[in-house]
Amino acid sequence: MAEISAELVKKLRDRTGAGMMDCKKALAESGGDMEVAIENLRKKGLKDLSKRAGKVAAEGTIGVYVHPGDQIVALVELNCETDFVARGVEFKEAAREVAMHVAAMRPLYLDAEEVPAQVLEKEKEILLEQLDPAQRSKADKILPGKVEKFYSDTCLLRQNFVKDDSGKKTVKDVIDELAMKTGEKVKIGRFQRFEVGEGVEKTVSNLAAEVAAMTGSN
């Protein structure tokens, strides 16, 4: 069995947030392979999280992000089980980062279950109309993939996390990782995005005409 140094254990702990003993065990089982150890810890963490599904996550914090210029602001309620975790710096920073993601990516729903049936049916109609005659004969095979793309574009938990350069990590992955680090159930309770002038029809003025009217010129 490979020698597991304290330095290697610390590196794994820094990357995953798992306990020292869990990190040492994972490294020992992986023969010192850091990536395999991370994957094993993630699988164990997700399994442990499933046991906490019935727990009540009524504590938490509200993450606020204000975009430079004060024209866009996003709010996210991030919930956990205890006030101790809610007051932690890492938890609060995660809430702010998810709020920043909301500001940037404009999600409409939390997850697929929140998409209204009429919205989904309308989207399917549009997607079907976009198919050429040859594709329509295979619509039952093509549409599911396009619907999944619609979900990943509009549902917060399914969107690629804006701060992840690899493009592989979703917002749900970020929440799951935070839950594994804290050992508590963590969920997004609600979110809202505001933008100045959003939903208001703006009048496009003719500056030359306005100046002429003011001066009495024709």
Secondary structure, DSSP 8 states (H G I E B T S, - for coil): -----HHHHHHHHHHH---HHHHHHHHHHTTT-HHHHHHHHHHHHHHHHHHTTTS---EEEEEEEE-TTSSEEEEEEEEES-HHHHTSHHHHHHHHHHHHHHHHH---BSSGGGS-HHHHHHHHHHHHHTS-HHHHTTHHHHHHHHHHHHHHHHBGGGSB-TT-TTS--BHHHHHHHHHHHHTS--EEEEEEEEETTTT-------HHHHHHHHHT--
